[in-house]
Amino acid sequence: MLWGRAALAAAAVFVIAGGARAQTELVTNGNFELSTHGPGQAGYNTTVTDWATNGYNFLFASGTADAAGSPGQYGSLILWGPQSGSANGMPAASPAGGNFIGADGAFGQAPISQSISGLTVGETYALTFEWAGAQQYGFTGATTEQWEVSLGADARYTPVLDNVSHGFTGWITQTFTFTATAATELLSFLAIGTPDGVPPFSLLDGVSLQATAIPEPASSLILAAGCAVMAGVRRLRRRGPR
């Protein structure tokens, strides 16, 4: 009976410890599935929920970027891909399987951003996202694509991707680590591309921000208590029932 109660107590301690170490997703709508009017130019004829922008940045639906494209202030914007005549390997679906962002890195540049709350000053956070390089349909010439990514005043840069004419670079998983300097900071993505006039587009999907997997002091104490309970269980098993 004593051993059974001790085992139950140990299990409860470890369940609590696991919950204390669970990571919380701090980005909302990181897959860009929610919007006011579906595909379109963000900040012009559609709004991407929880994200702000006023640049030449577009929300594309799955399988449409190289077909119908996305409507904007200058008409429908289409990317080069299999459906628009380029065998560049662009898949029908983004890594998350749904919507994604495409931002011109050389025209009408402006960041797409989200205010992130619930940060702990001095704690480190891992930002992970999927990105790629593409080119606007109807234009010819090699391009480069890149993202400048900021959390507060701290900026990081992805590698520069060299993209062939009518090309697509393939999706890449990128992770940056940031240290919070305030409880609320602005997460920002700014497309950078060359050259002007043959529109280079940086694509973005699957944005996630979580605290790095370091146990909090409270979690460490709970885990220590769990170890003590398990040691007691082992002693009870050796001594046996009385």
C-alpha positions as CSV (number, residue, x, y, z in Angstrom):
1,M,0.0,0.0,0.0
2,L,2.8,2.4,0.9
3,W,4.7,1.6,-2.2
4,G,1.5,2.2,-4.3
5,R,0.9,5.6,-2.8
6,A,4.5,6.6,-3.2
7,A,4.5,5.6,-6.9
8,L,1.3,7.7,-7.4
9,A,2.9,10.7,-5.7
10,A,6.0,10.3,-7.9
11,A,3.9,10.2,-11.1
12,A,2.0,13.3,-10.0
13,V,5.3,15.2,-9.4
14,F,6.6,14.4,-12.8
15,V,3.3,15.3,-14.5
16,I,3.5,18.7,-12.8
17,A,7.1,19.1,-13.7
18,G,6.4,18.4,-17.3
19,G,3.6,21.0,-17.3
20,A,5.9,23.6,-15.8
21,R,8.4,23.0,-18.6
22,A,5.9,23.1,-21.4
23,Q,6.7,25.8,-24.0
24,T,4.2,28.4,-25.0
25,E,3.8,29.6,-28.6
26,L,4.1,33.4,-28.5
27,V,3.2,34.2,-32.2
28,T,-0.4,34.2,-33.2
29,N,-1.4,33.3,-36.8
30,G,2.1,32.3,-37.6
31,N,0.9,30.3,-40.6
32,F,-1.0,33.2,-42.0
33,E,-4.2,31.2,-42.3
34,L,-6.5,34.0,-40.9
35,S,-7.2,37.2,-42.8
36,T,-10.1,39.6,-43.4
37,H,-10.5,39.1,-47.2
38,G,-8.4,36.1,-48.2
39,P,-5.5,36.4,-50.7
40,G,-4.5,40.0,-51.6
41,Q,-2.0,42.8,-50.9
42,A,-1.7,43.0,-47.1
43,G,-2.7,46.4,-45.8
44,Y,-4.4,47.3,-49.1
45,N,-7.3,45.0,-49.8
46,T,-6.8,42.4,-47.1
47,T,-5.5,42.3,-43.5
48,V,-3.5,39.4,-42.2
49,T,-4.9,38.8,-38.7
50,D,-2.5,39.9,-35.9
51,W,0.1,41.1,-38.4
52,A,0.6,44.7,-39.6
53,T,2.2,46.0,-42.9
54,N,1.8,48.8,-45.5
55,G,4.3,47.6,-48.0
56,Y,4.2,45.6,-51.2
57,N,3.6,42.4,-49.4
58,F,1.1,39.7,-50.5
59,L,-0.9,36.9,-48.9
60,F,-1.0,33.9,-51.2
61,A,-3.3,30.9,-50.9
62,S,-2.0,27.4,-51.3
63,G,-1.5,26.4,-55.0
64,T,-2.4,29.8,-56.4
65,A,0.8,31.8,-56.3
66,D,1.8,30.7,-59.9
67,A,-1.7,30.5,-61.2
68,A,-4.4,33.1,-60.2
69,G,-1.9,34.9,-58.0
70,S,-2.9,37.5,-55.4
71,P,-4.8,40.7,-56.2
72,G,-3.1,44.0,-55.4
73,Q,-3.1,47.7,-56.3
74,Y,-1.6,47.0,-59.7
75,G,-3.6,44.0,-60.6
76,S,-3.0,40.3,-59.8
77,L,0.5,39.5,-58.8
78,I,1.7,36.0,-60.0
79,L,5.0,34.3,-59.3
80,W,7.0,32.1,-61.7
81,G,6.2,28.5,-61.2
82,P,5.0,25.3,-62.9
83,Q,1.5,26.8,-63.5
84,S,2.9,30.0,-65.0
85,G,5.4,28.3,-67.4
86,S,8.6,27.7,-65.3
87,A,9.7,24.2,-64.3
88,N,11.4,25.7,-61.3
89,G,10.1,23.2,-58.7
90,M,7.8,25.5,-56.8
91,P,5.4,23.1,-54.9
92,A,1.7,23.7,-54.9
93,A,1.7,23.9,-51.1
94,S,3.8,25.8,-48.6
95,P,5.6,24.0,-45.8
96,A,2.5,24.6,-43.5
97,G,0.2,23.5,-46.3
98,G,-1.8,26.7,-46.6
99,N,-1.3,30.5,-47.0
100,F,2.1,32.2,-47.1
101,I,3.5,35.7,-47.4
102,G,5.4,37.0,-50.5
103,A,7.2,40.3,-50.1
104,D,8.9,42.4,-52.8
105,G,12.4,43.1,-51.6
106,A,13.2,45.9,-54.0
107,F,9.9,47.9,-54.4
108,G,7.5,49.3,-51.8
109,Q,9.6,47.7,-49.0
110,A,8.0,47.7,-45.6
111,P,8.1,45.1,-42.8
112,I,5.4,42.8,-41.8
113,S,5.3,42.8,-38.0
114,Q,3.5,41.6,-34.9
115,S,3.7,42.8,-31.3
116,I,4.8,40.0,-29.1
117,S,3.7,40.0,-25.4
118,G,4.5,37.8,-22.5
119,L,8.3,37.9,-22.8
120,T,10.6,37.7,-19.8
121,V,13.4,40.2,-19.8
122,G,16.8,38.4,-20.1
123,E,15.3,35.1,-21.3
124,T,16.3,33.6,-24.6
125,Y,13.7,32.7,-27.3
126,A,14.0,30.6,-30.5
127,L,12.4,32.1,-33.6
128,T,11.8,29.5,-36.3
129,F,10.3,30.1,-39.8
130,E,10.2,28.8,-43.3
131,W,11.3,31.0,-46.2
132,A,12.2,30.9,-49.9
133,G,13.1,33.1,-52.8
134,A,10.9,33.6,-55.9
135,Q,10.4,36.0,-58.8
136,Q,7.3,37.8,-60.1
137,Y,5.9,36.4,-63.3
138,G,6.4,38.4,-66.5
139,F,10.0,39.5,-65.6
140,T,13.3,38.0,-66.6
141,G,16.7,38.1,-64.9
142,A,18.6,36.6,-62.0
143,T,17.6,37.9,-58.5
144,T,18.6,37.6,-54.9
145,E,16.4,37.3,-51.8
146,Q,16.9,37.7,-48.1
147,W,15.0,38.6,-44.9
148,E,16.0,41.0,-42.2
149,V,14.4,39.7,-39.0
150,S,14.1,41.8,-35.8
151,L,12.8,41.3,-32.3
152,G,12.8,44.8,-30.7
153,A,16.1,46.5,-31.6
154,D,17.9,43.2,-32.2
155,A,18.2,42.3,-35.9
156,R,19.3,39.1,-37.7
157,Y,19.8,38.4,-41.4
158,T,19.1,35.3,-43.3
159,P,21.7,34.2,-45.9
160,V,21.4,35.9,-49.3
161,L,19.8,33.4,-51.8
162,D,21.0,33.6,-55.5
163,N,18.0,32.8,-57.6
164,V,18.1,32.1,-61.4
165,S,15.8,33.9,-63.8
166,H,12.2,32.6,-63.4
167,G,13.5,30.5,-60.5
168,F,12.4,29.3,-57.1
169,T,15.0,28.5,-54.4
170,G,13.1,25.9,-52.4
171,W,11.8,26.3,-48.9
172,I,14.4,26.7,-46.1
173,T,13.9,26.3,-42.3
174,Q,15.6,29.2,-40.4
175,T,16.1,29.6,-36.6
176,F,17.4,32.6,-34.8
177,T,17.9,33.1,-31.1
178,F,16.9,36.4,-29.4
179,T,17.2,37.6,-25.8
180,A,14.2,39.6,-24.6
181,T,14.9,43.2,-23.4
182,A,11.3,44.1,-22.6
183,A,8.0,42.3,-21.8
184,T,6.5,43.3,-25.1
185,E,8.6,43.7,-28.3
186,L,7.9,44.0,-32.0
187,L,8.7,41.0,-34.2
188,S,9.4,42.2,-37.7
189,F,10.3,40.7,-41.2
190,L,11.6,43.0,-43.9
191,A,12.3,41.5,-47.4
192,I,15.6,42.5,-49.1
193,G,16.2,41.7,-52.7
194,T,18.0,42.7,-55.9
195,P,17.8,44.0,-58.5
196,D,15.0,46.6,-58.8
197,G,12.8,46.1,-61.9
198,V,12.9,42.3,-62.0
199,P,10.9,41.8,-58.8
200,P,12.6,39.5,-56.3
201,F,10.1,38.1,-53.8
202,S,11.0,36.7,-50.4
203,L,8.4,34.1,-49.2
204,L,7.6,33.5,-45.5
205,D,5.6,30.8,-43.6
206,G,5.4,28.9,-40.3
207,V,6.6,31.6,-37.9
208,S,7.0,30.3,-34.4
209,L,8.6,32.0,-31.2
210,Q,9.1,30.0,-28.1
211,A,11.3,30.2,-25.0
212,T,14.4,28.0,-25.4
213,A,14.2,24.6,-23.6
214,I,15.9,25.5,-20.4
215,P,14.1,24.4,-17.2
216,E,12.9,27.3,-15.0
217,P,14.1,27.3,-11.4
218,A,10.7,26.2,-10.2
219,S,10.7,23.3,-12.6
220,S,14.2,22.3,-11.4
221,L,13.0,22.2,-7.8
222,I,9.9,20.1,-8.8
223,L,12.2,17.7,-10.7
224,A,14.5,17.4,-7.6
225,A,11.4,16.6,-5.5
226,G,10.4,13.9,-8.0
227,C,13.9,12.3,-7.7
228,A,13.6,12.3,-3.9
229,V,10.1,10.6,-4.1
230,M,11.5,8.0,-6.5
231,A,14.4,7.3,-4.2
232,G,11.9,6.7,-1.4
233,V,10.0,4.3,-3.7
234,R,13.1,2.3,-4.2
235,R,13.8,2.1,-0.5
236,L,10.2,0.9,0.2
237,R,10.6,-1.8,-2.5
238,R,13.9,-3.1,-0.9
239,R,12.3,-3.2,2.6
240,G,9.1,-4.8,1.4
241,P,5.7,-4.7,3.2
242,R,5.6,-5.0,7.0
